[in-house]
Amino acid sequence: MGIPSPSGKEGEIKEFVRNFLEERGYEVFESESFLLVNRKSEFVVATHLDTVPIKAEFRIEDGFAYGTGVADAKASLTAMLEVAEKGVDYAMAFFCEEEETGKGSKEFLSYWNGKYAVVMEPTNLRIASKHFGCIEADLTFKGFPCHASMPEHGTNAIEKAINTYLRLSKKFRVSILRIDGGGYEYVIPEYCTARFDFLLEPNQLSSAMEELRKVDAEIVILEAVDGFYSGKVAEILARAIRNAGFEPEFTVMPSWTDACNLVKKFDVVVWGPGELRDCHTTREKVDLREIEIAKKVLWKLNGLWKEF
């Protein structure tokens, strides 16, 4: 946590991780946007090195670590490095720019030819064997301006955005992440731009795109990926959890993660310490006990994946 690593500025932490692994005898494959060890293994555990911009300073209090990035995802990084120090027979990958472009995991697809991937993200150590898809899009609505005292003679672009949200939210999980329009002049707004974020069940992408195309707005799609279900890799992880002395629990990953890129080639599951709900806020935290449990599970993955 002493090394800040907002997206696009991962150089220092990337160097730290590379040196840590090399000093412990690993041959590290390095690209511009990721690190990889044990490249020939067919099983990889991965996480990302970057965080969102710093919103809260690091501190430890009452058994919890607080601060930007503690759960998303430096708790996972910590667990991985501490287990790597003991020695692992599976691959480990460390991605850059997960919080922005997903560049690290995109590039990784061309460099690794394995079968199974565990992407470590905050799930409170529950196995996220179902992963939502998403659409992120900027919509620009055009209205018709008129004097604000006579709104019946105009079309309010902000109201068009709100009505679109209300209509779409009856069919899909949609949030407006940003909205901009109007001004302080006494006039009905002519333009409104809003960023819409859809959380989609597996196989829901095509229907959401169809509804989006019906919207009376200029649309720029920033991201569009379908959801998915994990396969055998979830069974492998569940076995490791049992072998570590715990009972596996399951959940859904609602957010975009590097798994959305990796699933294009591999059987992927998401799992890790920390609570997603408070990530990207000043309340971000992780229970230190979860890091210790994660280490035990990662250790039990040694050799286990070869049995499947």
C-alpha positions as CSV (number, residue, x, y, z in Angstrom):
1,M,0.0,0.0,0.0
2,G,3.0,2.3,0.3
3,I,3.3,2.3,-3.5
4,P,0.6,4.4,-5.2
5,S,-0.5,2.8,-8.5
6,P,-3.5,4.6,-10.1
7,S,-4.2,3.3,-13.6
8,G,-1.6,4.3,-16.1
9,K,1.0,4.9,-13.4
10,E,1.8,1.3,-12.4
11,G,5.5,1.5,-13.2
12,E,6.8,1.6,-9.6
13,I,4.6,-1.2,-8.3
14,K,5.2,-3.3,-11.4
15,E,9.0,-3.0,-10.8
16,F,8.5,-3.9,-7.1
17,V,6.5,-7.1,-8.0
18,R,9.0,-8.1,-10.7
19,N,11.9,-7.7,-8.4
20,F,10.1,-9.6,-5.6
21,L,9.5,-12.6,-7.8
22,E,12.9,-12.6,-9.5
23,E,14.6,-12.5,-6.1
24,R,12.7,-15.7,-5.2
25,G,13.8,-17.5,-8.2
26,Y,11.0,-17.0,-10.7
27,E,11.5,-16.3,-14.3
28,V,9.3,-13.3,-15.0
29,F,7.9,-12.6,-18.4
30,E,7.3,-8.9,-18.7
31,S,5.3,-6.9,-21.2
32,E,4.3,-3.3,-21.2
33,S,1.0,-4.1,-19.5
34,F,1.5,-7.3,-17.4
35,L,3.8,-9.6,-15.6
36,L,3.7,-13.4,-15.8
37,V,5.5,-16.3,-14.0
38,N,5.3,-20.0,-14.6
39,R,4.1,-19.2,-18.1
40,K,3.9,-22.9,-19.2
41,S,1.3,-23.9,-16.6
42,E,-2.3,-24.4,-17.8
43,F,-3.7,-22.7,-14.6
44,V,-3.3,-19.1,-13.8
45,V,-4.2,-16.9,-10.8
46,A,-4.3,-13.2,-11.8
47,T,-5.0,-9.8,-10.3
48,H,-4.4,-6.2,-11.2
49,L,-1.8,-3.8,-10.1
50,D,-3.7,-0.5,-10.5
51,T,-6.2,1.3,-8.4
52,V,-8.6,4.2,-9.0
53,P,-7.3,7.6,-8.0
54,I,-6.5,7.9,-4.3
55,K,-9.5,8.8,-2.2
56,A,-8.5,7.6,1.2
57,E,-5.2,7.0,2.9
58,F,-4.1,3.6,4.1
59,R,-4.6,2.7,7.8
60,I,-5.2,-0.4,9.8
61,E,-7.8,-0.4,12.6
62,D,-9.6,-3.1,14.5
63,G,-8.6,-5.9,12.2
64,F,-9.4,-4.1,9.0
65,A,-7.2,-2.3,6.4
66,Y,-8.7,0.8,5.0
67,G,-7.8,3.0,2.0
68,T,-8.0,3.2,-1.7
69,G,-7.0,-0.1,-3.3
70,V,-6.8,-2.2,-0.2
71,A,-9.6,-4.5,-1.4
72,D,-9.5,-3.6,-5.1
73,A,-7.2,-5.4,-5.4
74,K,-4.0,-5.1,-3.2
75,A,-5.3,-7.6,-0.7
76,S,-5.3,-10.1,-3.5
77,L,-1.9,-9.0,-4.6
78,T,-0.6,-9.4,-1.1
79,A,-2.0,-12.9,-0.8
80,M,-0.5,-13.9,-4.1
81,L,3.0,-12.6,-3.4
82,E,3.1,-14.2,0.1
83,V,2.1,-17.6,-1.4
84,A,4.6,-17.1,-4.3
85,E,7.3,-16.7,-1.7
86,K,6.6,-20.3,-0.5
87,G,6.5,-21.6,-4.1
88,V,3.7,-22.3,-6.6
89,D,3.4,-24.6,-9.6
90,Y,0.7,-22.6,-11.4
91,A,1.1,-19.3,-13.3
92,M,0.6,-15.9,-11.8
93,A,-0.3,-12.8,-13.8
94,F,-0.4,-9.2,-12.7
95,F,-2.3,-6.8,-15.0
96,C,-2.1,-3.0,-15.6
97,E,-5.0,-0.7,-16.3
98,E,-7.9,-2.9,-15.1
99,E,-9.6,0.2,-13.8
100,E,-9.5,2.0,-17.1
101,T,-8.8,0.2,-20.5
102,G,-8.3,-3.4,-19.4
103,K,-5.2,-3.3,-21.5
104,G,-3.2,-5.8,-19.4
105,S,-5.7,-8.7,-19.7
106,K,-6.4,-7.9,-23.3
107,E,-2.7,-8.2,-24.2
108,F,-2.3,-11.3,-22.0
109,L,-4.6,-13.3,-24.3
110,S,-1.9,-13.4,-26.9
111,Y,0.8,-14.6,-24.5
112,W,-0.7,-17.4,-22.5
113,N,-2.2,-20.7,-23.8
114,G,-3.6,-22.3,-20.7
115,K,-7.0,-23.5,-19.7
116,Y,-8.1,-22.2,-16.4
117,A,-8.0,-18.7,-14.8
118,V,-8.9,-17.4,-11.3
119,V,-9.2,-13.6,-11.4
120,M,-8.8,-12.2,-7.9
121,E,-11.2,-9.4,-7.1
122,P,-13.1,-8.6,-3.9
123,T,-15.9,-11.1,-3.5
124,N,-15.6,-11.7,0.3
125,L,-14.0,-15.0,-0.6
126,R,-17.2,-16.2,-2.3
127,I,-16.8,-17.9,-5.6
128,A,-18.3,-15.7,-8.3
129,S,-19.2,-18.4,-10.8
130,K,-21.7,-16.2,-12.5
131,H,-20.4,-12.9,-14.1
132,F,-22.6,-10.1,-15.3
133,G,-22.0,-8.5,-18.6
134,C,-22.2,-4.8,-19.2
135,I,-22.8,-2.0,-21.6
136,E,-21.3,1.4,-20.9
137,A,-22.4,4.1,-23.4
138,D,-22.5,7.9,-23.7
139,L,-25.8,9.1,-24.9
140,T,-26.4,12.7,-26.2
141,F,-30.0,13.8,-26.3
142,K,-31.2,16.7,-28.4
143,G,-34.1,18.8,-27.3
144,F,-35.7,22.0,-28.6
145,P,-34.9,25.2,-26.7
146,C,-37.5,27.8,-25.7
147,H,-38.0,30.3,-22.9
148,A,-38.2,28.3,-19.7
149,S,-41.5,30.0,-18.7
150,M,-43.2,28.3,-21.7
151,P,-41.8,24.7,-21.6
152,E,-44.8,23.4,-23.6
153,H,-43.2,25.0,-26.6
154,G,-39.9,23.2,-26.3
155,T,-38.4,19.7,-25.7
156,N,-36.3,19.3,-22.6
157,A,-33.2,17.3,-23.4
158,I,-32.6,16.5,-19.7
159,E,-36.1,15.1,-19.4
160,K,-35.5,13.0,-22.5
161,A,-32.5,11.5,-20.7
162,I,-34.5,10.8,-17.5
163,N,-37.4,9.3,-19.4
164,T,-35.1,7.0,-21.3
165,Y,-33.5,5.9,-18.1
166,L,-36.9,5.2,-16.5
167,R,-38.0,3.2,-19.5
168,L,-34.8,1.1,-19.8
169,S,-34.6,0.5,-16.0
170,K,-37.9,-1.4,-16.2
171,K,-36.2,-4.1,-18.3
172,F,-32.5,-3.9,-17.2
173,R,-30.3,-3.0,-14.3
174,V,-29.2,0.5,-15.5
175,S,-27.4,3.3,-13.7
176,I,-26.6,6.8,-14.9
177,L,-23.0,7.4,-13.9
178,R,-22.7,11.0,-15.2
179,I,-25.1,13.6,-16.6
180,D,-24.5,17.0,-18.0
181,G,-26.9,19.4,-19.6
182,G,-28.6,22.7,-19.4
183,G,-27.3,25.9,-17.7
184,Y,-28.3,28.8,-15.6
185,E,-29.9,30.8,-18.4
186,Y,-33.6,30.7,-18.2
187,V,-34.0,28.3,-21.2
188,I,-35.2,24.8,-21.8
189,P,-32.1,22.7,-22.3
190,E,-31.3,21.8,-25.9
191,Y,-28.6,19.1,-25.2
192,C,-28.0,16.6,-22.5
193,T,-25.2,14.0,-22.3
194,A,-25.4,11.0,-19.9
195,R,-23.3,7.9,-19.4
196,F,-25.5,4.8,-19.0
197,D,-24.2,1.7,-17.4
198,F,-26.1,-1.6,-17.9
199,L,-25.5,-4.7,-15.7
200,L,-26.5,-7.7,-17.8
201,E,-27.4,-11.3,-17.1
202,P,-25.6,-13.8,-19.3
203,N,-27.1,-13.9,-22.8
204,Q,-28.8,-10.5,-22.2
205,L,-26.4,-8.4,-24.3
206,S,-28.2,-8.6,-27.6
207,S,-31.6,-7.7,-26.2
208,A,-30.1,-4.7,-24.4
209,M,-28.3,-3.5,-27.5
210,E,-31.5,-3.8,-29.4
211,E,-33.4,-1.6,-26.9
212,L,-30.5,0.9,-26.8
213,R,-30.7,1.3,-30.6
214,K,-34.3,2.4,-30.2
215,V,-33.3,5.4,-28.1
216,D,-33.6,8.8,-29.7
217,A,-30.1,9.9,-29.0
218,E,-26.6,9.9,-30.4
219,I,-24.9,6.9,-28.9
220,V,-21.3,6.1,-28.4
221,I,-20.6,2.5,-27.1
222,L,-17.6,2.5,-24.7
223,E,-17.9,-1.2,-23.6
224,A,-20.2,-4.0,-24.5
225,V,-19.6,-7.5,-23.1
226,D,-21.9,-10.4,-22.4
227,G,-22.1,-12.2,-19.0
228,F,-20.9,-15.8,-18.5
229,Y,-20.9,-18.8,-16.2
230,S,-17.7,-20.4,-15.0
231,G,-17.1,-24.1,-15.8
232,K,-14.7,-26.6,-14.2
233,V,-12.4,-23.9,-12.8
234,A,-15.1,-23.1,-10.2
235,E,-15.0,-26.7,-9.1
236,I,-11.2,-26.6,-8.8
237,L,-11.4,-23.5,-6.6
238,A,-14.2,-25.0,-4.5
239,R,-12.0,-28.1,-3.9
240,A,-9.1,-25.9,-2.8
241,I,-11.3,-24.0,-0.4
242,R,-12.5,-27.3,1.2
243,N,-8.9,-28.6,1.3
244,A,-8.0,-25.4,3.2
245,G,-10.7,-26.2,5.8
246,F,-13.5,-23.9,4.7
247,E,-16.9,-24.4,3.0
248,P,-17.2,-22.7,-0.4
249,E,-19.9,-20.1,-0.9
250,F,-21.0,-18.8,-4.2
251,T,-22.0,-15.3,-5.5
252,V,-22.3,-13.2,-8.6
253,M,-19.7,-10.7,-9.9
254,P,-21.8,-7.7,-11.0
255,S,-18.9,-5.5,-12.2
256,W,-16.6,-5.6,-15.2
257,T,-13.3,-7.3,-14.4
258,D,-10.4,-8.7,-16.3
259,A,-12.3,-11.9,-16.5
260,C,-14.5,-10.3,-19.2
261,N,-11.4,-10.4,-21.4
262,L,-10.0,-13.7,-20.3
263,V,-13.2,-15.6,-20.9
264,K,-12.7,-15.1,-24.6
265,K,-10.1,-17.9,-24.4
266,F,-10.2,-19.5,-20.9
267,D,-12.5,-21.0,-18.3
268,V,-12.6,-18.2,-15.8
269,V,-13.9,-17.6,-12.2
270,V,-13.6,-14.5,-10.0
271,W,-12.8,-14.8,-6.3
272,G,-10.8,-12.9,-3.6
273,P,-10.7,-11.0,-0.3
274,G,-12.6,-7.7,0.3
275,E,-16.0,-6.2,-0.1
276,L,-16.9,-4.9,-3.5
277,R,-19.7,-2.6,-2.3
278,D,-17.3,0.0,-0.7
279,C,-14.6,-0.1,-3.4
280,H,-13.9,3.1,-5.3
281,T,-15.2,5.1,-2.2
282,T,-13.6,6.5,0.9
283,R,-15.0,3.6,2.8
284,E,-13.0,0.9,1.0
285,K,-11.8,-1.8,3.4
286,V,-10.7,-5.4,3.8
287,D,-10.9,-7.8,6.7
288,L,-7.3,-8.9,7.3
289,R,-8.5,-12.4,8.2
290,E,-9.7,-12.8,4.6
291,I,-6.2,-12.2,3.3
292,E,-5.0,-15.1,5.6
293,I,-7.7,-17.4,4.3
294,A,-7.0,-16.4,0.7
295,K,-3.3,-17.4,1.3
296,K,-4.4,-20.8,2.6
297,V,-6.6,-21.4,-0.4
298,L,-4.0,-20.3,-2.9
299,W,-1.5,-22.7,-1.4
300,K,-4.0,-25.6,-1.7
301,L,-4.3,-24.9,-5.4
302,N,-0.7,-26.2,-5.8
303,G,-0.9,-29.4,-7.8
304,L,-4.7,-29.6,-7.4
305,W,-5.6,-28.1,-10.8
306,K,-3.7,-31.0,-12.4
307,E,-6.3,-33.5,-11.1
308,F,-9.1,-32.0,-13.2
